[in-house]
């Protein structure tokens, strides 16, 4: 049996506000696979874990570019 204790889901609009990018950019991140998202009906949702993973990966990529 699957038990979900707490699951924070963000809308595309919320993600765009958090990341300070357009909603189109968020959709592009999802399409490219760099941001994991769930399609629920006709709406996309992003879990808190997926958002944190995306931010960590972006920070690592930025640090890698700075070191080169």
PDB file of N, CA, C and O in Angstrom, chain B, residues numbered from 101:
ATOM      1  N   UNK B 101       0.838  -1.186   0.000  1.00  0.00           N
ATOM      2  CA  UNK B 101       0.000   0.000   0.000  1.00  0.00           C
ATOM      3  C   UNK B 101       0.882   1.248   0.000  1.00  0.00           C
ATOM      4  O   UNK B 101       1.835   1.338   0.774  1.00  0.00           O
ATOM      5  N   UNK B 102       0.569   2.188  -0.852  1.00  0.00           N
ATOM      6  CA  UNK B 102       1.326   3.428  -0.965  1.00  0.00           C
ATOM      7  C   UNK B 102       0.768   4.460  -0.003  1.00  0.00           C
ATOM      8  O   UNK B 102      -0.428   4.751  -0.018  1.00  0.00           O
ATOM      9  N   UNK B 103       1.642   5.019   0.839  1.00  0.00           N
ATOM     10  CA  UNK B 103       1.227   6.045   1.791  1.00  0.00           C
ATOM     11  C   UNK B 103       2.013   7.314   1.493  1.00  0.00           C
ATOM     12  O   UNK B 103       3.244   7.316   1.526  1.00  0.00           O
ATOM     13  N   UNK B 104       1.299   8.381   1.205  1.00  0.00           N
ATOM     14  CA  UNK B 104       1.932   9.672   0.950  1.00  0.00           C
ATOM     15  C   UNK B 104       1.696  10.540   2.176  1.00  0.00           C
ATOM     16  O   UNK B 104       0.559  10.882   2.501  1.00  0.00           O
ATOM     17  N   UNK B 105       2.789  10.894   2.858  1.00  0.00           N
ATOM     18  CA  UNK B 105       2.644  11.699   4.063  1.00  0.00           C
ATOM     19  C   UNK B 105       2.483  13.177   3.733  1.00  0.00           C
ATOM     20  O   UNK B 105       1.584  13.844   4.243  1.00  0.00           O
ATOM     21  N   UNK B 106       3.357  13.676   2.881  1.00  0.00           N
ATOM     22  CA  UNK B 106       3.195  15.056   2.428  1.00  0.00           C
ATOM     23  C   UNK B 106       3.883  15.197   1.081  1.00  0.00           C
ATOM     24  O   UNK B 106       4.999  14.717   0.884  1.00  0.00           O
ATOM     25  N   UNK B 107       3.224  15.843   0.184  1.00  0.00           N
ATOM     26  CA  UNK B 107       3.751  16.013  -1.160  1.00  0.00           C
ATOM     27  C   UNK B 107       3.402  17.417  -1.623  1.00  0.00           C
ATOM     28  O   UNK B 107       2.235  17.729  -1.861  1.00  0.00           O
ATOM     29  N   UNK B 108       4.417  18.258  -1.749  1.00  0.00           N
ATOM     30  CA  UNK B 108       4.209  19.621  -2.207  1.00  0.00           C
ATOM     31  C   UNK B 108       4.316  19.636  -3.722  1.00  0.00           C
ATOM     32  O   UNK B 108       5.337  19.245  -4.288  1.00  0.00           O
ATOM     33  N   UNK B 109       3.256  20.090  -4.371  1.00  0.00           N
ATOM     34  CA  UNK B 109       3.233  20.216  -5.826  1.00  0.00           C
ATOM     35  C   UNK B 109       3.144  21.686  -6.205  1.00  0.00           C
ATOM     36  O   UNK B 109       2.372  22.443  -5.616  1.00  0.00           O
ATOM     37  N   UNK B 110       3.936  22.081  -7.187  1.00  0.00           N
ATOM     38  CA  UNK B 110       3.937  23.453  -7.677  1.00  0.00           C
ATOM     39  C   UNK B 110       3.338  23.506  -9.075  1.00  0.00           C
ATOM     40  O   UNK B 110       3.492  22.573  -9.863  1.00  0.00           O
ATOM     41  N   UNK B 111       2.662  24.595  -9.373  1.00  0.00           N
ATOM     42  CA  UNK B 111       2.176  24.835 -10.726  1.00  0.00           C
ATOM     43  C   UNK B 111       3.324  25.403 -11.563  1.00  0.00           C
ATOM     44  O   UNK B 111       4.356  25.811 -11.030  1.00  0.00           O
ATOM     45  N   UNK B 112       3.128  25.423 -12.866  1.00  0.00           N
ATOM     46  CA  UNK B 112       4.129  26.003 -13.763  1.00  0.00           C
ATOM     47  C   UNK B 112       4.323  27.484 -13.438  1.00  0.00           C
ATOM     48  O   UNK B 112       5.445  27.988 -13.473  1.00  0.00           O
ATOM     49  N   UNK B 113       3.249  28.167 -13.126  1.00  0.00           N
ATOM     50  CA  UNK B 113       3.327  29.588 -12.790  1.00  0.00           C
ATOM     51  C   UNK B 113       4.148  29.806 -11.520  1.00  0.00           C
ATOM     52  O   UNK B 113       4.954  30.734 -11.452  1.00  0.00           O
ATOM     53  N   UNK B 114       3.944  28.951 -10.512  1.00  0.00           N
ATOM     54  CA  UNK B 114       4.714  29.074  -9.269  1.00  0.00           C
ATOM     55  C   UNK B 114       6.199  28.821  -9.517  1.00  0.00           C
ATOM     56  O   UNK B 114       7.055  29.520  -8.975  1.00  0.00           O
ATOM     57  N   UNK B 115       6.494  27.822 -10.336  1.00  0.00           N
ATOM     58  CA  UNK B 115       7.893  27.523 -10.662  1.00  0.00           C
ATOM     59  C   UNK B 115       8.530  28.702 -11.388  1.00  0.00           C
ATOM     60  O   UNK B 115       9.676  29.057 -11.109  1.00  0.00           O
ATOM     61  N   UNK B 116       7.801  29.307 -12.310  1.00  0.00           N
ATOM     62  CA  UNK B 116       8.358  30.446 -13.052  1.00  0.00           C
ATOM     63  C   UNK B 116       8.641  31.622 -12.121  1.00  0.00           C
ATOM     64  O   UNK B 116       9.627  32.334 -12.309  1.00  0.00           O
ATOM     65  N   UNK B 117       7.788  31.832 -11.120  1.00  0.00           N
ATOM     66  CA  UNK B 117       8.025  32.898 -10.145  1.00  0.00           C
ATOM     67  C   UNK B 117       9.234  32.586  -9.271  1.00  0.00           C
ATOM     68  O   UNK B 117      10.049  33.467  -8.998  1.00  0.00           O
ATOM     69  N   UNK B 118       9.351  31.347  -8.836  1.00  0.00           N
ATOM     70  CA  UNK B 118      10.475  30.944  -7.985  1.00  0.00           C
ATOM     71  C   UNK B 118      11.796  31.088  -8.729  1.00  0.00           C
ATOM     72  O   UNK B 118      12.768  31.606  -8.179  1.00  0.00           O
ATOM     73  N   UNK B 119      11.833  30.631  -9.975  1.00  0.00           N
ATOM     74  CA  UNK B 119      13.066  30.651 -10.763  1.00  0.00           C
ATOM     75  C   UNK B 119      13.303  31.979 -11.476  1.00  0.00           C
ATOM     76  O   UNK B 119      14.375  32.201 -12.040  1.00  0.00           O
ATOM     77  N   UNK B 120      12.315  32.851 -11.453  1.00  0.00           N
ATOM     78  CA  UNK B 120      12.408  34.157 -12.126  1.00  0.00           C
ATOM     79  C   UNK B 120      12.631  33.998 -13.629  1.00  0.00           C
ATOM     80  O   UNK B 120      13.476  34.661 -14.229  1.00  0.00           O
ATOM     81  N   UNK B 121      11.835  33.087 -14.220  1.00  0.00           N
ATOM     82  CA  UNK B 121      11.852  32.870 -15.671  1.00  0.00           C
ATOM     83  C   UNK B 121      10.408  32.854 -16.162  1.00  0.00           C
ATOM     84  O   UNK B 121       9.476  32.844 -15.358  1.00  0.00           O
ATOM     85  N   UNK B 122      10.228  32.850 -17.463  1.00  0.00           N
ATOM     86  CA  UNK B 122       8.872  32.801 -18.018  1.00  0.00           C
ATOM     87  C   UNK B 122       8.312  31.383 -17.925  1.00  0.00           C
ATOM     88  O   UNK B 122       9.056  30.418 -17.751  1.00  0.00           O
ATOM     89  N   UNK B 123       6.995  31.276 -18.044  1.00  0.00           N
ATOM     90  CA  UNK B 123       6.375  29.950 -18.046  1.00  0.00           C
ATOM     91  C   UNK B 123       6.844  29.148 -19.261  1.00  0.00           C
ATOM     92  O   UNK B 123       6.986  27.928 -19.175  1.00  0.00           O
ATOM     93  N   UNK B 124       7.083  29.808 -20.378  1.00  0.00           N
ATOM     94  CA  UNK B 124       7.586  29.129 -21.581  1.00  0.00           C
ATOM     95  C   UNK B 124       8.935  28.474 -21.282  1.00  0.00           C
ATOM     96  O   UNK B 124       9.189  27.354 -21.723  1.00  0.00           O
ATOM     97  N   UNK B 125       9.797  29.163 -20.539  1.00  0.00           N
ATOM     98  CA  UNK B 125      11.098  28.603 -20.176  1.00  0.00           C
ATOM     99  C   UNK B 125      10.925  27.371 -19.301  1.00  0.00           C
ATOM    100  O   UNK B 125      11.648  26.389 -19.470  1.00  0.00           O
ATOM    101  N   UNK B 126       9.980  27.408 -18.370  1.00  0.00           N
ATOM    102  CA  UNK B 126       9.709  26.246 -17.517  1.00  0.00           C
ATOM    103  C   UNK B 126       9.262  25.069 -18.380  1.00  0.00           C
ATOM    104  O   UNK B 126       9.735  23.949 -18.194  1.00  0.00           O
ATOM    105  N   UNK B 127       8.355  25.317 -19.320  1.00  0.00           N
ATOM    106  CA  UNK B 127       7.925  24.249 -20.230  1.00  0.00           C
ATOM    107  C   UNK B 127       9.111  23.695 -21.030  1.00  0.00           C
ATOM    108  O   UNK B 127       9.185  22.491 -21.278  1.00  0.00           O
ATOM    109  N   UNK B 128      10.032  24.569 -21.429  1.00  0.00           N
ATOM    110  CA  UNK B 128      11.220  24.114 -22.158  1.00  0.00           C
ATOM    111  C   UNK B 128      12.106  23.233 -21.279  1.00  0.00           C
ATOM    112  O   UNK B 128      12.653  22.238 -21.754  1.00  0.00           O
ATOM    113  N   UNK B 129      12.251  23.593 -19.994  1.00  0.00           N
ATOM    114  CA  UNK B 129      13.012  22.755 -19.055  1.00  0.00           C
ATOM    115  C   UNK B 129      12.372  21.372 -18.951  1.00  0.00           C
ATOM    116  O   UNK B 129      13.068  20.357 -18.932  1.00  0.00           O
ATOM    117  N   UNK B 130      11.047  21.341 -18.883  1.00  0.00           N
ATOM    118  CA  UNK B 130      10.327  20.064 -18.787  1.00  0.00           C
ATOM    119  C   UNK B 130      10.521  19.256 -20.066  1.00  0.00           C
ATOM    120  O   UNK B 130      10.812  18.061 -20.017  1.00  0.00           O
ATOM    121  N   UNK B 131      10.356  19.918 -21.213  1.00  0.00           N
ATOM    122  CA  UNK B 131      10.485  19.234 -22.507  1.00  0.00           C
ATOM    123  C   UNK B 131      11.884  18.656 -22.702  1.00  0.00           C
ATOM    124  O   UNK B 131      12.037  17.569 -23.260  1.00  0.00           O
ATOM    125  N   UNK B 132      12.902  19.382 -22.242  1.00  0.00           N
ATOM    126  CA  UNK B 132      14.287  18.922 -22.403  1.00  0.00           C
ATOM    127  C   UNK B 132      14.659  17.840 -21.397  1.00  0.00           C
ATOM    128  O   UNK B 132      15.684  17.175 -21.543  1.00  0.00           O
ATOM    129  N   UNK B 133      13.817  17.665 -20.371  1.00  0.00           N
ATOM    130  CA  UNK B 133      14.096  16.644 -19.363  1.00  0.00           C
ATOM    131  C   UNK B 133      14.928  17.132 -18.198  1.00  0.00           C
ATOM    132  O   UNK B 133      15.239  16.350 -17.299  1.00  0.00           O
ATOM    133  N   UNK B 134      15.298  18.401 -18.187  1.00  0.00           N
ATOM    134  CA  UNK B 134      16.104  18.908 -17.076  1.00  0.00           C
ATOM    135  C   UNK B 134      15.270  19.202 -15.833  1.00  0.00           C
ATOM    136  O   UNK B 134      15.816  19.303 -14.734  1.00  0.00           O
ATOM    137  N   UNK B 135      13.957  19.340 -15.993  1.00  0.00           N
ATOM    138  CA  UNK B 135      13.041  19.514 -14.860  1.00  0.00           C
ATOM    139  C   UNK B 135      11.963  18.442 -14.964  1.00  0.00           C
ATOM    140  O   UNK B 135      11.189  18.413 -15.920  1.00  0.00           O
ATOM    141  N   UNK B 136      11.925  17.569 -13.973  1.00  0.00           N
ATOM    142  CA  UNK B 136      10.922  16.502 -13.962  1.00  0.00           C
ATOM    143  C   UNK B 136       9.571  17.065 -13.544  1.00  0.00           C
ATOM    144  O   UNK B 136       9.483  17.850 -12.600  1.00  0.00           O
ATOM    145  N   UNK B 137       8.525  16.665 -14.247  1.00  0.00           N
ATOM    146  CA  UNK B 137       7.178  17.151 -13.954  1.00  0.00           C
ATOM    147  C   UNK B 137       6.169  16.040 -14.196  1.00  0.00           C
ATOM    148  O   UNK B 137       6.438  15.072 -14.906  1.00  0.00           O
ATOM    149  N   UNK B 138       5.010  16.203 -13.592  1.00  0.00           N
ATOM    150  CA  UNK B 138       3.912  15.250 -13.732  1.00  0.00           C
ATOM    151  C   UNK B 138       2.767  15.936 -14.447  1.00  0.00           C
ATOM    152  O   UNK B 138       2.431  17.078 -14.135  1.00  0.00           O
ATOM    153  N   UNK B 139       2.168  15.249 -15.399  1.00  0.00           N
ATOM    154  CA  UNK B 139       0.988  15.807 -16.056  1.00  0.00           C
ATOM    155  C   UNK B 139      -0.241  15.212 -15.382  1.00  0.00           C
ATOM    156  O   UNK B 139      -0.450  14.000 -15.403  1.00  0.00           O
ATOM    157  N   UNK B 140      -1.042  16.073 -14.790  1.00  0.00           N
ATOM    158  CA  UNK B 140      -2.249  15.652 -14.092  1.00  0.00           C
ATOM    159  C   UNK B 140      -3.430  16.245 -14.843  1.00  0.00           C
ATOM    160  O   UNK B 140      -3.739  17.429 -14.704  1.00  0.00           O
ATOM    161  N   UNK B 141      -4.083  15.413 -15.636  1.00  0.00           N
ATOM    162  CA  UNK B 141      -5.127  15.934 -16.506  1.00  0.00           C
ATOM    163  C   UNK B 141      -4.474  16.766 -17.589  1.00  0.00           C
ATOM    164  O   UNK B 141      -3.616  16.275 -18.323  1.00  0.00           O
ATOM    165  N   UNK B 142      -4.873  18.020 -17.694  1.00  0.00           N
ATOM    166  CA  UNK B 142      -4.248  18.891 -18.693  1.00  0.00           C
ATOM    167  C   UNK B 142      -3.214  19.833 -18.085  1.00  0.00           C
ATOM    168  O   UNK B 142      -2.667  20.687 -18.781  1.00  0.00           O
ATOM    169  N   UNK B 143      -2.944  19.681 -16.791  1.00  0.00           N
ATOM    170  CA  UNK B 143      -2.022  20.576 -16.093  1.00  0.00           C
ATOM    171  C   UNK B 143      -0.740  19.864 -15.681  1.00  0.00           C
ATOM    172  O   UNK B 143      -0.755  18.689 -15.314  1.00  0.00           O
ATOM    173  N   UNK B 144       0.356  20.587 -15.747  1.00  0.00           N
ATOM    174  CA  UNK B 144       1.642  20.082 -15.289  1.00  0.00           C
ATOM    175  C   UNK B 144       1.854  20.490 -13.841  1.00  0.00           C
ATOM    176  O   UNK B 144       1.466  21.583 -13.427  1.00  0.00           O
ATOM    177  N   UNK B 145       2.483  19.586 -13.065  1.00  0.00           N
ATOM    178  CA  UNK B 145       2.841  19.868 -11.678  1.00  0.00           C
ATOM    179  C   UNK B 145       4.278  19.419 -11.463  1.00  0.00           C
ATOM    180  O   UNK B 145       4.734  18.443 -12.057  1.00  0.00           O
ATOM    181  N   UNK B 146       4.984  20.147 -10.602  1.00  0.00           N
ATOM    182  CA  UNK B 146       6.371  19.836 -10.278  1.00  0.00           C
ATOM    183  C   UNK B 146       6.455  19.596  -8.782  1.00  0.00           C
ATOM    184  O   UNK B 146       5.983  20.411  -7.989  1.00  0.00           O
ATOM    185  N   UNK B 147       7.060  18.471  -8.393  1.00  0.00           N
ATOM    186  CA  UNK B 147       7.207  18.190  -6.965  1.00  0.00           C
ATOM    187  C   UNK B 147       8.323  19.050  -6.385  1.00  0.00           C
ATOM    188  O   UNK B 147       9.196  19.540  -7.101  1.00  0.00           O
ATOM    189  N   UNK B 148       8.268  19.217  -5.076  1.00  0.00           N
ATOM    190  CA  UNK B 148       9.308  19.975  -4.389  1.00  0.00           C
ATOM    191  C   UNK B 148      10.673  19.312  -4.586  1.00  0.00           C
ATOM    192  O   UNK B 148      11.675  19.997  -4.792  1.00  0.00           O
ATOM    193  N   UNK B 149      10.710  17.984  -4.524  1.00  0.00           N
ATOM    194  CA  UNK B 149      11.968  17.260  -4.739  1.00  0.00           C
ATOM    195  C   UNK B 149      12.527  17.506  -6.134  1.00  0.00           C
ATOM    196  O   UNK B 149      13.733  17.693  -6.296  1.00  0.00           O
ATOM    197  N   UNK B 150      11.664  17.508  -7.138  1.00  0.00           N
ATOM    198  CA  UNK B 150      12.111  17.750  -8.515  1.00  0.00           C
ATOM    199  C   UNK B 150      12.655  19.168  -8.667  1.00  0.00           C
ATOM    200  O   UNK B 150      13.648  19.384  -9.361  1.00  0.00           O
ATOM    201  N   UNK B 151      12.006  20.128  -8.021  1.00  0.00           N
ATOM    202  CA  UNK B 151      12.473  21.514  -8.076  1.00  0.00           C
ATOM    203  C   UNK B 151      13.841  21.643  -7.418  1.00  0.00           C
ATOM    204  O   UNK B 151      14.738  22.276  -7.973  1.00  0.00           O
ATOM    205  N   UNK B 152      14.007  21.046  -6.236  1.00  0.00           N
ATOM    206  CA  UNK B 152      15.291  21.112  -5.533  1.00  0.00           C
ATOM    207  C   UNK B 152      16.401  20.439  -6.338  1.00  0.00           C
ATOM    208  O   UNK B 152      17.528  20.933  -6.380  1.00  0.00           O
ATOM    209  N   UNK B 153      16.087  19.321  -6.970  1.00  0.00           N
ATOM    210  CA  UNK B 153      17.066  18.629  -7.815  1.00  0.00           C
ATOM    211  C   UNK B 153      17.467  19.505  -8.999  1.00  0.00           C
ATOM    212  O   UNK B 153      18.647  19.579  -9.344  1.00  0.00           O
ATOM    213  N   UNK B 154      16.499  20.162  -9.619  1.00  0.00           N
ATOM    214  CA  UNK B 154      16.777  21.050 -10.744  1.00  0.00           C
ATOM    215  C   UNK B 154      17.702  22.186 -10.309  1.00  0.00           C
ATOM    216  O   UNK B 154      18.665  22.505 -11.007  1.00  0.00           O
ATOM    217  N   UNK B 155      17.412  22.795  -9.159  1.00  0.00           N
ATOM    218  CA  UNK B 155      18.226  23.911  -8.659  1.00  0.00           C
ATOM    219  C   UNK B 155      19.644  23.441  -8.348  1.00  0.00           C
ATOM    220  O   UNK B 155      20.610  24.126  -8.683  1.00  0.00           O
ATOM    221  N   UNK B 156      19.777  22.275  -7.708  1.00  0.00           N
ATOM    222  CA  UNK B 156      21.104  21.730  -7.398  1.00  0.00           C
ATOM    223  C   UNK B 156      21.898  21.469  -8.672  1.00  0.00           C
ATOM    224  O   UNK B 156      23.083  21.795  -8.743  1.00  0.00           O
ATOM    225  N   UNK B 157      21.256  20.885  -9.675  1.00  0.00           N
ATOM    226  CA  UNK B 157      21.932  20.605 -10.944  1.00  0.00           C
ATOM    227  C   UNK B 157      22.346  21.890 -11.649  1.00  0.00           C
ATOM    228  O   UNK B 157      23.421  21.950 -12.246  1.00  0.00           O
ATOM    229  N   UNK B 158      21.505  22.913 -11.586  1.00  0.00           N
ATOM    230  CA  UNK B 158      21.833  24.200 -12.209  1.00  0.00           C
ATOM    231  C   UNK B 158      23.023  24.842 -11.501  1.00  0.00           C
ATOM    232  O   UNK B 158      23.887  25.434 -12.148  1.00  0.00           O
ATOM    233  N   UNK B 159      23.067  24.724 -10.176  1.00  0.00           N
ATOM    234  CA  UNK B 159      24.179  25.284  -9.409  1.00  0.00           C
ATOM    235  C   UNK B 159      25.482  24.555  -9.736  1.00  0.00           C
ATOM    236  O   UNK B 159      26.533  25.183  -9.870  1.00  0.00           O
ATOM    237  N   UNK B 160      25.411  23.231  -9.864  1.00  0.00           N
ATOM    238  CA  UNK B 160      26.603  22.447 -10.217  1.00  0.00           C
ATOM    239  C   UNK B 160      27.097  22.823 -11.608  1.00  0.00           C
ATOM    240  O   UNK B 160      28.301  22.946 -11.827  1.00  0.00           O
ATOM    241  N   UNK B 161      26.180  23.003 -12.541  1.00  0.00           N
ATOM    242  CA  UNK B 161      26.554  23.372 -13.909  1.00  0.00           C
ATOM    243  C   UNK B 161      27.205  24.750 -13.934  1.00  0.00           C
ATOM    244  O   UNK B 161      28.189  24.960 -14.644  1.00  0.00           O
ATOM    245  N   UNK B 162      26.662  25.684 -13.166  1.00  0.00           N
ATOM    246  CA  UNK B 162      27.221  27.036 -13.117  1.00  0.00           C
ATOM    247  C   UNK B 162      28.616  27.010 -12.500  1.00  0.00           C
ATOM    248  O   UNK B 162      29.515  27.712 -12.964  1.00  0.00           O
ATOM    249  N   UNK B 163      28.798  26.205 -11.461  1.00  0.00           N
ATOM    250  CA  UNK B 163      30.102  26.098 -10.819  1.00  0.00           C
ATOM    251  C   UNK B 163      31.116  25.463 -11.765  1.00  0.00           C
ATOM    252  O   UNK B 163      32.278  25.868 -11.796  1.00  0.00           O
ATOM    253  N   UNK B 164      30.683  24.478 -12.530  1.00  0.00           N
ATOM    254  CA  UNK B 164      31.556  23.817 -13.491  1.00  0.00           C
ATOM    255  C   UNK B 164      32.031  24.798 -14.556  1.00  0.00           C
ATOM    256  O   UNK B 164      33.195  24.768 -14.955  1.00  0.00           O
ATOM    257  N   UNK B 165      31.144  25.658 -15.013  1.00  0.00           N
ATOM    258  CA  UNK B 165      31.497  26.660 -16.024  1.00  0.00           C
ATOM    259  C   UNK B 165      32.490  27.657 -15.445  1.00  0.00           C
ATOM    260  O   UNK B 165      33.426  28.062 -16.134  1.00  0.00           O
ATOM    261  N   UNK B 166      32.304  28.058 -14.192  1.00  0.00           N
ATOM    262  CA  UNK B 166      33.210  29.007 -13.552  1.00  0.00           C
ATOM    263  C   UNK B 166      34.605  28.421 -13.381  1.00  0.00           C
ATOM    264  O   UNK B 166      35.597  29.142 -13.479  1.00  0.00           O
ATOM    265  N   UNK B 167      34.686  27.122 -13.127  1.00  0.00           N
ATOM    266  CA  UNK B 167      35.976  26.474 -12.898  1.00  0.00           C
ATOM    267  C   UNK B 167      36.755  26.243 -14.186  1.00  0.00           C
ATOM    268  O   UNK B 167      37.945  25.934 -14.132  1.00  0.00           O
ATOM    269  N   UNK B 168      36.125  26.382 -15.322  1.00  0.00           N
ATOM    270  CA  UNK B 168      36.814  26.141 -16.599  1.00  0.00           C
ATOM    271  C   UNK B 168      37.338  27.382 -17.182  1.00  0.00           C
ATOM    272  O   UNK B 168      37.944  27.354 -18.253  1.00  0.00           O
TER     273      UNK B 168
END
